């Protein structure tokens, strides 16, 4: 009997550990609408955990099991398209920024409500995309069901945070293939009871994709059709779209997101660093690397996987500026390096303190004016963020898994740094209990230059790599667009391709 009991215990332990990879990651970010206004009450699902976004649109997960399969995160809110993004299981911290698309008629979004089973919807967006669907093709009771159709351009940097998947991984899950996507159609059908519907087993609908601008001069007669698999976060082949009267037509038999494009199993790698003019890393900067959005870490570094053997567009939309970079094709497996520089910044420093009086994991967000924000996830409580020195007032939010604290701050003299000190991220009850155990020095907000404290920047800052790539210096001229083209120069090392920037054109 004892042996049987021991065997059962071993079996149960084995089953428990079999479902857990042991690899953990923290996930945090912000959810906004398409006007970049924070969305509260969004349900966010990661692994077996679920949270809702706060009033500032932020969310945080701690110690999520990365699992053995490709980890995913899902965003859902009534009245908006559901969005699913992939995560990087190799990163201890995943930072996510997404925009949810509302069921509201705009240039990119159109809707139709079926009133009878004989209805047929012909929905055309302002971008030239079209959806043709019959009520009789929809499962269940289609009466009063609404179909919502969104047409997106994945070549537009402003659309990337709205796209499913996030990194366009395509084809075989075991291979590093990437999809170069030209157009995407998102379709959701919602019943009168709020249930998501799909097509019948023998049902179909037709999607018309607009002609991609990059193919307009010599369009192929057909192009590969792809759909987003919401179970594994990978784009999968689904037939072809046929050229007809300047558009690509495709018949689909189920709904997720559909797109047209070309996939390649060969990939290359892009990495670099964003710094200010004093050479300090700038964290929380979002960079678009060929339809994939990446965010600089706490030291300003970023890295991305890009399709090999194709010209790659790198874009950074930062504080009212847009920089667009075009590199030549990179050989499979090779790495290219692009460093960027931004104008003078004010650095906001501090430490998030938990109920035990020690540094705690937290999501730190600073916001200013209407739409701008900077954000970083700290695991030990110590943080450093930046905002343009011209900003005179801003808000800071420190959010742990259970508690959130918000403060309003000033930067009247364009200071180089503001040391906020310690922020207690804890409930009032627990804070009172722990108050006697905390030292008061540094616990209040100070708007000054380090307040006499020693500067630990040298200790916390990663040492830049010895082999530096070229730096693209920011041109200070508000609301101007700078078009940069990259010219390949002879290799300076065996492992890296060196890129040199040359300014060819300035457009106001």
C-alpha positions as CSV (number, residue, x, y, z in Angstrom):
1,X,0.0,0.0,0.0
2,X,2.9,2.3,0.9
3,X,4.5,1.6,-2.4
4,X,1.3,2.3,-4.3
5,X,0.9,5.6,-2.4
6,X,4.5,6.5,-3.3
7,X,4.0,5.6,-6.9
8,X,0.9,7.8,-7.1
9,X,2.8,10.7,-5.6
10,X,5.6,10.3,-8.1
11,X,3.1,10.1,-11.0
12,X,1.3,13.3,-9.9
13,X,4.6,15.2,-9.5
14,X,5.7,14.0,-12.9
15,X,2.4,15.2,-14.5
16,X,2.7,18.6,-12.8
17,X,6.3,19.1,-14.0
18,X,5.5,17.8,-17.5
19,X,3.1,20.7,-18.0
20,X,5.6,23.3,-16.9
21,X,8.8,24.2,-18.8
22,X,10.4,25.8,-15.8
23,X,11.1,29.0,-17.8
24,X,9.4,32.0,-16.4
25,X,8.9,35.5,-17.8
26,X,7.4,38.8,-16.8
27,X,5.0,40.6,-19.2
28,X,3.9,44.2,-19.1
29,X,2.7,46.9,-21.4
30,X,0.0,49.3,-22.4
31,X,-3.2,49.0,-24.5
32,X,-4.6,52.0,-26.4
33,X,-7.2,52.7,-29.0
34,X,-6.3,53.7,-32.5
35,X,-6.1,57.4,-31.3
36,X,-3.4,56.3,-28.8
37,X,-5.7,56.9,-25.8
38,X,-5.4,54.4,-23.0
39,X,-8.0,51.6,-22.8
40,X,-9.2,50.4,-19.4
41,X,-11.0,47.2,-18.7
42,X,-9.3,45.2,-21.5
43,X,-9.0,41.5,-20.6
44,X,-5.5,40.4,-21.1
45,X,-4.7,36.6,-21.1
46,X,-1.2,35.2,-20.7
47,X,-0.7,31.5,-20.0
48,X,-3.1,30.6,-17.3
49,X,-3.3,34.1,-15.9
50,X,-5.7,36.9,-16.7
51,X,-5.7,40.6,-15.7
52,X,-7.6,43.8,-16.8
53,X,-5.9,47.0,-17.8
54,X,-6.1,49.9,-15.4
55,X,-7.5,53.4,-16.3
56,X,-4.1,54.2,-17.9
57,X,-4.3,51.2,-20.1
58,X,-1.4,49.4,-18.4
59,X,-1.1,45.7,-17.3
60,X,1.5,43.5,-15.7
61,X,2.1,39.8,-15.3
62,X,4.7,38.2,-13.1
63,X,6.3,34.8,-13.4
64,X,4.3,33.5,-16.4
65,X,5.2,30.0,-17.5
66,X,6.7,30.3,-21.0
67,X,5.7,26.7,-21.8
68,X,7.2,24.5,-24.4
69,X,5.2,25.9,-27.3
70,X,5.2,29.5,-28.7
71,X,3.9,31.7,-25.9
72,X,1.0,34.1,-26.8
73,X,-0.8,37.0,-25.2
74,X,-4.4,37.9,-26.0
75,X,-6.3,41.2,-25.7
76,X,-10.1,41.3,-25.6
77,X,-12.7,44.0,-25.0
78,X,-16.3,44.3,-26.0
79,X,-16.8,46.5,-29.1
80,X,-13.2,45.9,-30.3
81,X,-11.4,43.4,-32.5
82,X,-9.7,40.8,-30.4
83,X,-5.9,40.9,-30.8
84,X,-3.3,38.2,-30.2
85,X,0.4,38.6,-30.1
86,X,3.4,36.4,-29.8
87,X,6.0,36.5,-26.9
88,X,9.7,35.8,-26.8
89,X,10.2,32.9,-24.4
90,X,14.0,33.6,-24.3
91,X,13.5,37.1,-22.8
92,X,12.9,37.4,-19.1
93,X,10.8,40.5,-19.7
94,X,8.4,41.0,-22.6
95,X,7.2,44.6,-23.2
96,X,4.1,44.9,-25.3
97,X,2.4,47.9,-26.8
98,X,-0.8,47.3,-28.8
99,X,-3.7,49.3,-30.2
100,X,-7.2,47.7,-30.4
101,X,-9.5,48.5,-33.3
102,X,-13.0,49.6,-32.4
103,X,-16.2,48.4,-34.2
104,X,-16.8,51.8,-35.5
105,X,-17.0,53.0,-39.1
106,X,-13.8,54.7,-40.3
107,X,-11.7,54.6,-43.4
108,X,-10.3,51.2,-42.4
109,X,-13.3,49.7,-40.6
110,X,-16.8,49.0,-41.8
111,X,-19.7,47.0,-40.4
112,X,-22.9,45.4,-41.5
113,X,-25.9,43.9,-39.6
114,X,-27.9,41.0,-41.1
115,X,-31.7,41.3,-40.7
116,X,-32.6,38.0,-42.5
117,X,-31.0,34.8,-43.7
118,X,-31.3,36.1,-47.3
119,X,-29.1,39.1,-46.7
120,X,-25.8,39.5,-48.5
121,X,-23.2,42.0,-47.3
122,X,-20.9,43.8,-49.6
123,X,-18.6,45.8,-47.4
124,X,-16.0,48.1,-48.9
125,X,-13.5,50.0,-46.9
126,X,-12.1,53.4,-47.8
127,X,-8.7,51.7,-48.6
128,X,-10.2,49.7,-51.5
129,X,-10.5,46.4,-49.7
130,X,-13.9,44.5,-49.8
131,X,-15.7,41.7,-48.1
132,X,-18.6,39.8,-49.7
133,X,-20.5,37.4,-47.3
134,X,-23.9,35.9,-47.2
135,X,-25.9,35.4,-44.0
136,X,-26.7,31.8,-45.1
137,X,-22.9,31.0,-45.0
138,X,-22.7,31.9,-41.3
139,X,-23.0,29.2,-38.6
140,X,-25.9,29.4,-36.1
141,X,-28.6,32.1,-36.3
142,X,-27.3,35.0,-38.4
143,X,-30.3,37.2,-37.9
144,X,-29.2,40.4,-36.2
145,X,-25.6,39.3,-36.3
146,X,-23.1,42.0,-37.1
147,X,-20.0,41.5,-39.3
148,X,-17.0,43.8,-38.7
149,X,-14.4,44.2,-41.4
150,X,-11.0,45.9,-40.9
151,X,-8.5,46.5,-43.7
152,X,-4.9,47.2,-42.6
153,X,-1.7,48.0,-44.4
154,X,1.2,46.2,-42.6
155,X,3.7,48.2,-44.6
156,X,2.6,51.3,-42.7
157,X,4.6,51.8,-39.5
158,X,1.5,53.3,-37.8
159,X,-0.4,50.1,-38.3
160,X,2.1,47.7,-36.7
161,X,0.8,47.8,-33.2
162,X,-2.7,46.8,-34.5
163,X,-1.6,43.7,-36.3
164,X,-2.1,40.1,-35.1
165,X,1.0,38.0,-34.4
166,X,3.4,40.8,-34.0
167,X,6.5,39.2,-35.7
168,X,5.0,37.6,-38.8
169,X,6.5,34.2,-38.1
170,X,5.2,32.0,-40.9
171,X,5.3,28.4,-42.1
172,X,6.9,25.5,-40.2
173,X,6.9,26.3,-36.5
174,X,10.3,24.6,-36.2
175,X,11.9,26.9,-38.8
176,X,12.6,30.7,-38.5
177,X,10.5,31.7,-41.5
178,X,9.1,35.2,-41.8
179,X,6.2,36.6,-43.9
180,X,6.5,39.8,-45.8
181,X,2.9,40.8,-45.8
182,X,1.3,43.4,-48.1
183,X,-2.3,43.7,-46.9
184,X,-4.4,42.2,-44.1
185,X,-8.1,41.8,-43.6
186,X,-9.6,41.2,-40.1
187,X,-13.1,39.9,-39.9
188,X,-15.2,39.2,-36.8
189,X,-18.9,38.2,-36.7
190,X,-20.8,38.8,-33.5
191,X,-24.3,37.4,-32.8
192,X,-27.0,39.4,-31.1
193,X,-26.1,37.6,-27.9
194,X,-22.5,38.6,-28.1
195,X,-21.1,35.3,-29.3
196,X,-18.4,35.2,-31.9
197,X,-19.5,33.3,-35.0
198,X,-17.7,31.8,-37.9
199,X,-18.5,30.3,-41.4
200,X,-20.3,27.0,-41.7
201,X,-18.3,23.9,-42.7
202,X,-19.4,24.4,-46.3
203,X,-19.6,28.2,-46.2
204,X,-17.3,30.7,-47.8
205,X,-16.7,34.4,-48.2
206,X,-14.8,36.5,-50.7
207,X,-12.1,39.1,-49.8
208,X,-10.8,41.7,-52.2
209,X,-7.3,43.0,-51.3
210,X,-6.1,46.3,-52.7
211,X,-3.1,46.3,-55.0
212,X,0.1,46.7,-52.9
213,X,2.0,49.8,-54.0
214,X,5.3,47.9,-54.1
215,X,3.8,45.5,-56.7
216,X,1.8,48.0,-58.8
217,X,4.5,48.4,-61.5
218,X,4.6,44.7,-62.3
219,X,1.9,42.8,-60.4
220,X,2.0,38.9,-60.4
221,X,-1.1,37.1,-61.6
222,X,-1.4,35.4,-58.2
223,X,0.0,35.9,-54.8
224,X,0.2,33.6,-51.7
225,X,-2.7,33.8,-49.3
226,X,-2.0,33.4,-45.5
227,X,-4.1,33.2,-42.4
228,X,-3.2,33.7,-38.8
229,X,-3.5,30.6,-36.6
230,X,-4.7,31.8,-33.3
231,X,-3.7,28.6,-31.6
232,X,0.0,28.9,-32.2
233,X,0.5,32.5,-33.3
234,X,1.9,31.5,-36.7
235,X,0.8,32.6,-40.2
236,X,-0.1,29.6,-42.3
237,X,-0.5,29.2,-46.1
238,X,-4.1,29.1,-47.3
239,X,-4.0,29.1,-51.1
240,X,-3.7,32.0,-53.5
241,X,-5.3,35.3,-54.3
242,X,-5.9,36.0,-58.0
243,X,-5.3,39.3,-59.7
244,X,-8.5,40.8,-61.2
245,X,-9.1,44.4,-62.3
246,X,-6.3,45.8,-60.2
247,X,-7.2,43.8,-57.0
248,X,-6.4,40.4,-55.6
249,X,-9.4,38.2,-54.9
250,X,-9.5,35.2,-52.6
251,X,-12.3,32.9,-51.3
252,X,-11.9,31.9,-47.6
253,X,-13.7,29.1,-45.7
254,X,-13.1,30.3,-42.1
255,X,-12.3,33.5,-40.3
256,X,-9.2,34.6,-38.5
257,X,-7.0,37.3,-40.0
258,X,-6.1,36.9,-43.7
259,X,-3.3,38.5,-45.6
260,X,-1.4,38.3,-48.9
261,X,2.4,38.2,-49.0
262,X,5.6,36.2,-49.5
263,X,7.3,34.0,-47.0
264,X,11.0,33.1,-46.7
265,X,12.7,30.5,-44.5
266,X,15.9,32.6,-44.5
267,X,16.3,35.3,-41.8
268,X,18.9,37.8,-40.8
269,X,19.4,39.8,-37.6
270,X,19.3,43.5,-36.7
271,X,20.5,45.0,-33.5
272,X,21.6,48.4,-32.2
273,X,21.3,51.0,-29.5
274,X,19.4,54.3,-29.1
275,X,21.3,56.9,-27.2
276,X,21.0,60.6,-26.4
277,X,23.8,63.0,-27.4
278,X,25.7,62.3,-24.2
279,X,25.9,58.6,-25.1
280,X,23.4,57.4,-22.5
281,X,21.0,54.6,-23.5
282,X,17.4,55.6,-24.0
283,X,14.9,52.9,-22.9
284,X,11.3,52.3,-24.0
285,X,11.8,53.5,-27.6
286,X,9.7,51.5,-30.1
287,X,11.4,50.7,-33.4
288,X,9.8,49.1,-36.4
289,X,12.0,46.5,-38.1
290,X,10.4,45.3,-41.3
291,X,6.8,44.9,-39.9
292,X,8.0,43.8,-36.4
293,X,7.9,46.2,-33.5
294,X,10.7,46.0,-30.9
295,X,11.3,48.1,-27.8
296,X,14.7,49.2,-26.4
297,X,15.6,47.7,-23.0
298,X,16.7,49.6,-19.9
299,X,20.1,50.4,-21.5
300,X,18.7,51.4,-24.9
301,X,19.6,48.2,-26.8
302,X,17.3,46.5,-29.2
303,X,17.4,43.4,-31.5
304,X,15.0,42.0,-34.1
305,X,14.7,39.1,-36.6
306,X,14.2,40.3,-40.2
307,X,13.8,38.5,-43.6
308,X,17.1,37.8,-45.3
309,X,17.9,38.7,-48.9
310,X,15.3,41.6,-48.9
311,X,15.6,45.3,-48.5
312,X,14.5,46.1,-45.0
313,X,12.8,49.3,-43.7
314,X,13.6,50.4,-40.2
315,X,11.4,53.2,-38.8
316,X,11.3,55.1,-35.5
317,X,8.4,57.3,-34.6
318,X,9.6,59.2,-31.6
319,X,8.1,62.3,-29.9
320,X,6.7,63.8,-33.1
321,X,9.6,62.8,-35.4
322,X,9.7,60.0,-38.0
323,X,13.0,58.5,-39.2
324,X,12.8,56.0,-42.0
325,X,15.8,53.8,-42.9
326,X,16.2,51.5,-45.8
327,X,19.0,48.9,-45.7
328,X,20.2,46.6,-48.5
329,X,19.4,42.9,-48.3
330,X,21.4,41.0,-45.6
331,X,22.7,37.5,-46.2
332,X,21.0,34.7,-44.3
333,X,22.3,34.3,-40.7
334,X,24.2,37.6,-40.9
335,X,23.9,40.5,-38.5
336,X,23.7,44.2,-39.2
337,X,24.0,46.9,-36.7
338,X,22.1,50.3,-36.6
339,X,22.6,52.8,-33.8
340,X,20.4,55.8,-33.4
341,X,20.7,59.1,-31.5
342,X,17.9,61.3,-30.1
343,X,17.8,65.0,-28.8
344,X,18.6,66.0,-25.2
345,X,16.6,64.1,-22.6
346,X,15.7,64.4,-19.0
347,X,16.2,61.2,-17.1
348,X,13.7,60.2,-14.5
349,X,15.2,57.9,-11.8
350,X,13.8,56.1,-8.8
351,X,13.0,52.9,-7.1
352,X,9.7,51.0,-6.6
353,X,9.4,49.7,-3.1
354,X,7.0,46.8,-2.1
355,X,5.2,46.2,1.2
356,X,8.3,44.5,2.6
357,X,10.4,47.7,2.3
358,X,12.5,46.3,-0.5
359,X,12.7,46.9,-4.3
360,X,9.8,45.2,-6.1
361,X,9.1,44.3,-9.8
362,X,7.0,47.1,-11.3
363,X,5.8,48.7,-14.5
364,X,6.9,52.3,-14.6
365,X,5.1,54.7,-17.0
366,X,5.6,58.4,-17.5
367,X,3.1,60.3,-19.6
368,X,2.9,63.9,-20.9
369,X,0.7,66.0,-23.1
370,X,-2.0,63.9,-24.8
371,X,-0.5,60.9,-26.4
372,X,3.2,60.6,-25.4
373,X,4.5,58.1,-22.9
374,X,7.7,56.3,-21.9
375,X,7.6,52.9,-20.2
376,X,9.9,50.3,-18.6
377,X,9.5,47.1,-16.6
378,X,11.9,46.8,-13.7
379,X,12.5,43.5,-11.9
380,X,14.4,44.9,-8.9
381,X,12.5,48.1,-8.5
382,X,15.3,50.5,-9.7
383,X,14.3,52.3,-12.9
384,X,15.4,55.0,-15.2
385,X,13.2,56.5,-17.9
386,X,13.5,59.5,-20.2
387,X,11.4,62.3,-21.7
388,X,12.4,65.2,-23.9
389,X,13.9,68.0,-21.8
390,X,11.4,70.5,-23.3
391,X,8.6,68.8,-21.4
392,X,7.7,70.8,-18.2
393,X,5.2,68.6,-16.5
394,X,4.4,64.9,-16.5
395,X,2.7,62.1,-14.6
396,X,4.4,58.9,-13.3
397,X,2.7,55.7,-12.5
398,X,4.3,52.8,-10.7
399,X,2.3,49.6,-11.0
400,X,3.0,46.2,-9.4
401,X,0.9,43.1,-9.8
402,X,-1.6,44.2,-7.1
403,X,-1.1,48.0,-6.5
404,X,-0.7,51.2,-8.4
405,X,0.6,54.6,-7.5
406,X,0.4,57.8,-9.6
407,X,2.3,61.1,-9.1
408,X,2.3,64.4,-10.9
409,X,5.8,66.0,-11.3
410,X,7.5,69.1,-12.8
411,X,10.5,69.6,-15.0
412,X,10.5,73.4,-15.2
413,X,14.2,73.9,-15.8
414,X,14.9,71.2,-18.4
415,X,17.0,69.3,-15.9
416,X,19.4,66.6,-16.9
417,X,18.0,64.3,-14.3
418,X,15.2,64.1,-11.7
419,X,15.6,61.7,-8.8
420,X,12.2,60.8,-7.6
421,X,13.6,58.6,-4.8
422,X,11.5,55.7,-3.5
423,X,7.9,55.1,-4.5
424,X,5.9,52.8,-2.2
425,X,3.9,50.4,-4.3
426,X,1.7,49.0,-1.6
427,X,-1.8,49.3,-0.1
428,X,-2.3,52.0,2.6
429,X,-3.0,49.3,5.3
430,X,0.2,47.4,4.5
431,X,2.1,50.6,4.1
432,X,1.3,51.7,7.6
433,X,2.4,48.4,9.0
434,X,5.7,48.6,7.2
435,X,6.4,52.3,7.7
436,X,8.6,51.8,10.8
437,X,10.8,49.3,9.0
438,X,11.7,51.7,6.2
439,X,14.2,54.5,6.2
440,X,12.8,57.9,5.4
441,X,15.8,59.1,3.4
442,X,15.0,59.2,-0.3
443,X,11.3,58.2,0.3
444,X,9.9,61.5,-0.8
445,X,9.8,63.1,-4.2
446,X,12.5,65.5,-5.1
447,X,12.7,67.6,-8.2
448,X,16.4,68.2,-8.4
449,X,19.6,66.9,-9.8
450,X,20.2,63.7,-7.8
451,X,19.6,65.5,-4.4
452,X,23.1,64.9,-3.3
453,X,23.0,61.2,-3.9
454,X,25.8,59.3,-5.5
455,X,25.4,58.6,-9.2
456,X,25.2,54.9,-9.8
457,X,24.9,55.2,-13.5
458,X,28.3,53.7,-14.1
459,X,27.3,50.6,-12.1
460,X,23.9,50.1,-13.7
461,X,24.8,51.0,-17.3
462,X,25.8,48.3,-19.6
463,X,29.2,48.9,-21.2
464,X,28.7,49.6,-24.9
465,X,30.3,47.0,-27.2
466,X,33.8,47.8,-28.3
467,X,32.9,47.5,-31.9
468,X,30.6,50.4,-32.5
469,X,28.3,50.7,-35.6
470,X,27.5,54.0,-37.3
471,X,25.3,56.5,-35.4
472,X,22.5,58.3,-37.0
473,X,22.3,61.7,-35.4
474,X,18.9,63.4,-34.9
475,X,18.2,66.6,-36.8
476,X,16.3,69.0,-34.6
477,X,13.4,70.4,-36.6
478,X,9.9,69.8,-35.3
479,X,7.4,67.7,-37.3
480,X,9.7,67.0,-40.2
481,X,10.2,63.7,-41.9
482,X,13.7,62.6,-42.6
483,X,14.2,59.9,-45.3
484,X,17.5,58.0,-45.0
485,X,18.8,55.4,-47.3
486,X,21.5,53.0,-46.2
487,X,24.5,52.2,-48.4
488,X,26.5,49.0,-47.8
489,X,30.2,49.5,-47.3
490,X,33.0,46.9,-47.1
491,X,32.9,44.6,-44.1
492,X,35.0,45.8,-41.1
493,X,34.8,42.4,-39.4
494,X,34.1,38.8,-40.4
495,X,30.8,38.5,-38.6
496,X,29.0,41.8,-39.1
497,X,27.9,43.9,-42.0
498,X,28.6,47.6,-41.5
499,X,26.1,50.1,-42.7
500,X,26.8,53.8,-43.4
501,X,24.0,56.4,-43.4
502,X,23.7,59.0,-46.1
503,X,21.1,61.8,-46.0
504,X,19.6,62.1,-49.4
505,X,16.4,64.0,-48.9
506,X,14.5,66.1,-46.4
507,X,10.8,66.5,-46.7
508,X,8.8,69.1,-44.6
